[in-house]
Amino acid sequence: MLKYFLGNSPKWFKSTMLGFLILNTVLYFALPALMDHHLAHSIVAWLFIGEFIFTLAMALKCYPLQSGGLLAIQIMALGLTTPHNAYHEVDQNLEVVLLLVFMVAGIYFMKPLLMYIFSKVFTKIKSKIALSLLFVFLSAVLSAFLDALTVTAVLISVAVGFYGVYHKIHSKANSDYDYEGTPDRKQLSGETLEDFKDFLRSLIMHGVVGTALGGVCTLVGEPQNLLIGEKMGWDFIEFFQKMAPITIPVFFCGMLTTVVLEKFKLFGFGGKLPEVARSIIENYTEEEDQKRTEKESYGLKVQALAAILLIIGLATHIAPVGFIGLALIIFQTAFMGIIEEHSLGKAFEEALPFTGLLVVFFVVVAMIHDQHLFKPIIDWALHLKPEQQPTTFYLANGLLSMISDNVFVATVYIGEVKAAFDAGTISALQLEKLAIAINTGTNLPSVATPNGQAAFLFLLTSALAPLIGLSYGKMVKMALPYTIVLGGVGLLCVNLVL
């Protein structure tokens, strides 16, 4: 059993997971005999959270759906939450699930257009700092109107495409066969491949941080923003105006951080595109332009029109994001003539494993809710002086969002704060201040780990991560300077403005 259990993952990891499953069971039944029943179950629940984070950290050794899924099954088997409550969490976040299933698949059919646009950008902009700033800026603007997961899916598609082009030439150059147009082996050494990986890794990390910078600003930027906006009765413009005193300074400080990281090559950033890689991508672009058929040119026009319709649909929030994604699939495939079932199936390969993992994550979220793990913190914060509350809520939300899901943290906190307002405990003005603190607190410091933001977790568990050597630890390290700047500037603005 141990041989096949969790496949090719390390033996120590297999033993650790079995140890977790045994330890959880023993503690669940033993601790209530030594202490208060609720406290005992809270300790076990926090242990489960730590174990689940560990499975995410080991994503490159074993996809977390299996290891984390076993923990989720045990959580329900021990009664720390129920299938019904877990389903309720999924139901509450159905729009996110539909977004993953359909929007990511919709982007798949847009890959030729994305490759065309980004290959031009890659080869025209020589400065790595300028390119990094462009990635942060574009990701932020798109995330403000679209969704961080959609934007991340675009970034992943482009990066995988470029890696595929480069690796194909690299493999041929290092094979026993000569290939016309291939640079010599010295140019395409293993060291050059590592440089190319460093370049892609730093660029993609700038991009996902950009999704956080833009996502915090608007009503549709993140799922919890929509929830907070509905609770407060804010429309798109009003939400932006309320958040602007915090989000605008944070945005510019985030851009400045990008420049500093690239200039001084700190925290794993600063990797430049090797000249040989640039020439490969330039040659690839030229070859693609020359051999593009009438059908492919027509396809690019359909994809461009689909992209315009996508932006209009998401900016106006005409329908749930997942529905817009499904419409995107239908529109593109219908007009490009992709009508075979097996041709459609490939589009869903990237998103469905992560969708499964997200549902597993909601089981852990349901346990957090059922065991009231965050309630003591909320109660304590509401008993502080009114002027201390926004800063405290910002910090509490930020720290909890680093280890849990920021959508869940925001949902719990805004619900409790609204209940306090309804009970007459806090004023309308205080409610508004706390809502701003909750939104910024869950969106900004949560970039610290892949647990906090779905876009980061999506990147970590994507096909791209192992290709460019982006592990959990590497992601946390590269996100650290952004966490300090975004979290720190956000805290300063909350403290001064609210």
N, C-alpha and C positions, 0 to 999 in steps of 0.2 A: 504494500500500500504506500509506504513512504517513498518508494521509487517513482511512482506515478502521481502521487499527491503534489499538486501545484507544479507539475511538469519539470521544466529545467531550472527552476529557481534554486538558489543555494540551499544546501542541506540545513545550515544553521537557521535559515529563514523558515523552512518547513517545520523544524523543531520548535522555533519560537512561536509560530502560529498555533501549533498543537498545544504548546505550553499555555498560551493565552486562553484558549478554549477551556482547558482543564482548570486553570487558576480562576477564571471568571465564575465557573460553576461552583467551585469550592467556596470562594468568598461570598457569593450570593446567598448560600445557605448557612455559612459559618458566622459571618459578621453580625446578623440580627441577634444571635445568642449573646454577643458581647456588648452591644450598644443599641441605641434607639433604631427601630426598624427603618424609618425614613432616612436617617443619616447613613445607615449601612448601605441602603440601595443607592443613595447619592454618591457614595464613595465608589461603588461598583460602576455606576453610570459614568463618572469622570474617568475611571480606568478604561472603560470602553472607548471614550473619546480619544484618550491618549493612544490606544492601540490602533484605532482607525486612522489617526494622523500618521502613525508609523507605517501602515500599509500604503498610504499615499506617498510617503517619503521613499518607499521601495518600489515605486511605479515602474522603474526601468528594469528591475529584476523580476517582478511579477505584476501583471496588470491588476489594479486594486479591486476590480469587479469580483474576482474570486476570493481573495483574502479578506477584503472588506465585506464582501457579501456573506461569508461564513459568520463574521461577527454580527452582521445585521440579523441573520437568521437566529443566532443565539440570543440576541437582545429580545426578539419577539417570543422565543421559546421560554425564556426566563420571566417574561411578563413585565419587563421594564417599559415596554410600550405594547400596543396591540396592532394587528394588521389593519384594523379599522382606522386607528389614529394615523398610522403611516400612510394609508390611502388618502386620508384627509389632507395631509401635507402635500402629497402629489397633486391632489385636486386643487389645492390653493395655488400651486405653481404649475398648473397644466399649460399655461401660456409659454413658460420656459421650456417645458418638455416638447411641445409642438414646434417651438422655435428651433430646437436642436434637430429634431427629426426632419423637418421640411426645409428650413432656411439653409442649413449647411448643405443639404442635397441640392438645393436650388443654386447655390454658389458653385457647386461642382460643374454644372453645365456652363458656367460663366468663365471657367478657367482659361480658355483660349484668349478671351478679351483681356483678362487680368494679366496674363503672361505678356501679351502684346504691349499693354500700357506700362507695366513695371519694368519690362526689359528695356524700353526706351529710357525710362527714368534712371535705371541702374547705370546705363552706359553713358548717358549725357551728363549726369552730375558726378564730377570727379571727387569733390570734397566729401569725406566721410561725415564730417560735422554737419554740413548742409543736408546730406542725405538723411542723417539721423534726425535732425530737426524736422525735416519734411515728413518722415514717418510718424514722429510724435504728433505733429500738427494735424496731419491727415487722419490719423487714428482717433484723435480727440474730437475733431469736427464730425467725422462719420459716426462716432459713438454717441455724440450729443443728439443726433437725429435717428440713428439706427439702433443698434444694440451691440454691446461689447462682444458677445459671442459671435455675431454675424461678422463683425470687423475682424475678429481673431481668426475666424474660418478663412477669410480672404487672405490674411497675412500668411497663414499656414499653407494655403494652396500655392501661393506665389513662391514661398521659400522652398517647398517640396519640389516645385517645378524647376527652379534654378539648380537645386542640388542634383536633381535627376539629370539635367543637361550636362552639368560639370562632371558628375561621377561617371556618366556614360563615356565621355571622352577620356577621363582619367583611367578608367578600367581598360580601355582599348590601348592606350599608350603604354600601359604596364603589362600588356598581354604579349604573347609570342608572335602576334601578327602585326604587320604594318598597316597603318590606317591613313589614308590620304587626308591631309589637312590637320593631323594630330600634332600638337607640340611635342618636342622630344621628352624623354623620360626624366631628364634633370629638371626641366621646368615643371613637370607634373609629379614631383616627388610627394612622399607622404607628408612632408612638412608643409608643402603648399596646400594640400587637402585640409590639413589642420587649420591653416590660416584662413581658408575659405569658410570652414565651420565656425571659427571665431567671429568672422565677419557677419555671417548669417545669424549667429546666436545673439550678438550684441544688437543687431538691427531689429530682430523679432522681439527682444525684451524691451527696447525703446517703444516699439509699436504697442505691446500689451499694456505698458504703463500709460501710454497715450489714451488707451480706451478708458482707463480709470479717471484720467484728467478731464476727459470730455463727458464721461458717463455721469459724473456727479452734478453736472451743471443743469440738466434739463429734466423735464417730467418723464420723458420716454427713454432717458439714457440708461437706466437700470430698473429692474422690476420693482425694487423697494421704493424708488422715487415715485412711481405711479401710485403705489399704495399710500405713501405719506401725503402726496398731493390730493388724493381722493379724501383722505381723513380731514385734511385742512381746507378743502374746497378751493385749491389753487388751480388755475389753468396754466397752459404752457408758458406764457409770457410772465405771469405773476411768480411762478415757481423759479424761473430763471432770475428774476429781479431779487427775490428773497435770498437766493443762494449766492448771488454775484459778489457781495462784499467778502465772502470767504473763498469762493471758487476761482475768481479772476486772479487775485494775488497768487494763489496756489498754482494756477496754470502757468503763469510767467516764471515763477520760481522753479517749476518742473522743467520748463524749457531751458532755463539757465543751468540746471543740474545736468541736463543732457550735454550741453557744451563743455562743462567742466569734466565730466566723466570721459568724454571722447578726447578732449585736449590733453589730459594728463594720464589717460589709459588706466583708469582706476576701476577696481571691482570687476575685472574681466571684460571691460569695455575697451574700445579703441582699436579693435581688430580691423585692418583695412582689406579691401578687395584686392587679391593678388592680380597683377597685370595680366598674367596668363589666363586667369579666370574671367577677367573683363573681356579679353580678346575672344575667348570661347563663347561668351554670352553675346558679344557683338556679331561674331560669325554666325552663331545660331539664329540671331534675329534677322540678319541679312538673308540667310538661306531660307528661313521660314517665309519672309516677305516675297522672295523670288519664286518659290515653289507653291505658294498659296493658291489653291484651286478656286474656281468660281463659287463652288458650294461653301468652302471655308470662309471666303470673303463675305458671302451672304450671311453665314452664321455669325460672324463678328458684328454685323449690323443688327441682327436680331438680338444678340446679347447686349449691345449698347442700348437699344431701345428698352430691353428688359431692365437694365440697370437704372435708367431714368424713371421707369414706372415704379421700380423698387423704392427709390429714394422718395418719390412723391407719396407712395402708399404708406411708407413708414413715417415720414415727416408729418403727414396729416392724420396718422393713426386711424386710417379708414377701416381697418379690421385687425383682429389679433395677429401678431407677428407671424405665428406659425401658418395661418391662413394665407398671408401674403407670400410666404415661402412656397407653399403648395401651388399657389397661382403662378408663381415664378417658374416652377418646374413645368407646369402644364403649358404655359405660354411658350417657353423656349423649346421644349421637346416637340410640341405640335407644329411650330413654324420651321423648325430645323429638320423635321422628318424623323425624329428618334422615337420609334413606336414599338420596338421589340422589348419584351419584358426584361430579358437579361441585360439589355443596355441601360435600363433604368436602375437595376439592382445595384450596380457599382457605385452609384451616387450616394447610397445610404450606408456604405461600408464604414465610412469615417465617423459618422455621427452616432450610430446605434450602440456601439459598446459604451460610449460616454453617457448616452441616455440611460442605459442600464445602471451605470455607476451612480448617476445622479439620483435615480430612484432608491438605490441602496443608501445614499447619503441622506435622503429624506426620512429613512427609518431611524437613523441616528438623531436627526433633528426632532422627530416625534418623541424619542426618548428624552431628549433635553427638555422638551415642553412638558411631558408627563411627569418627570421627576423634579420639575420646577428648579432647575439648576441655576438659572439666572435671577430668580425672584429676590433672593436676599440682597443682591447688588442693586436692583431697581428700588426696593423698599428703602435701603440705606440712602440712596441718592436723592430720593424725594423728600427725605427728612432733613436735608441740608438747607442752608440759607438760600433764598431765590437767586442771589447773584452768583452763588457757587455752583448752582445746578447745571447750567449749560456746559461749563468746562468739565465737570464731573461726568456728565452723560456722554460727552465727546470722547473722553478717555476710556470710560467703561465700554462704550460701543466699539471703539477702536481695538481695544485689547481682546474683547470677545470675538470680534470679526476676524481676528488673526487666526483663531483656533476653530471657529465655527463658520457657518455660512452667513455672509453679511445680509442676505435677504431675510433669513430667519431672525437674526438679531434685531434688525430694523422693525420687522413685523411685531415681535414681542414688545419692544420698547415703545413704539408709537401707540400700540394698543393699551399698554399700561398707563402711559401719559395721558391719552385721551380719556381713559376711565377716571383718572385723577381729576381732570378738568370737569368732566360730567358730574363728579361727586362734589365739586366746589372746592377742591383742595388747592388748585392753582388757577391763576387768572388766564384770560385769553391771550394776553401779551406774553405771559410766561410759556404758555403752550406753544406759541409760534416760535419763540427762542429755542425751546427744547426740540421742536420738530426740525429746525435747521441744524442743531447740534447732532441730532440722531442721524440725519441724512449725510452730513459731511463726515461724521465719526465712523459710519459703517462703510463709506466709499473710499476714504483716503488712507488711513493706516492699514486697511485690509490688504493692501498690495504686498504686505510683508511676507505672506505665505500663499501657496496655491489653494489652501483651504478657504481663505476669505473670499476670493473672487472666482466665480465660475469660469471666466475667461482664462485665468491663469491655470486653473485645474485642467481646462480643455486643452491648453497648449502642452502641459506636462504629460498628459496621457495620449497625445496625438502621435501620428506616425512620424512627425518631424522631430520630436524630442530626442529619440535615440540616434537619429541620423546626425544631428549637430552636437550630441553629447550634452544635452540640457537635462540634468538630473534635478531632483528636489532641492538638494543642498546648493547646487550651482544657482538655481533660480532664486533661492532665499538670499544668497550672497549678492547676486546682481541687483536684486530688488532693494537691498538694505539702504543704500544712499537715497533712493527715491522714497522709501518708507520714512526715513528721518526727515527729509525736506518736506514732503507732502504732509506727513503727520504733524511735524513741528510748526510749519507755517499755518496749517489749518487750525491748530490749537491756539496759536498766537492771535489769529484773526477772530476766532470764537471768543477768546478772552477779552479782546479789545472792543469788538463790535457788539457782541451780545451781552 
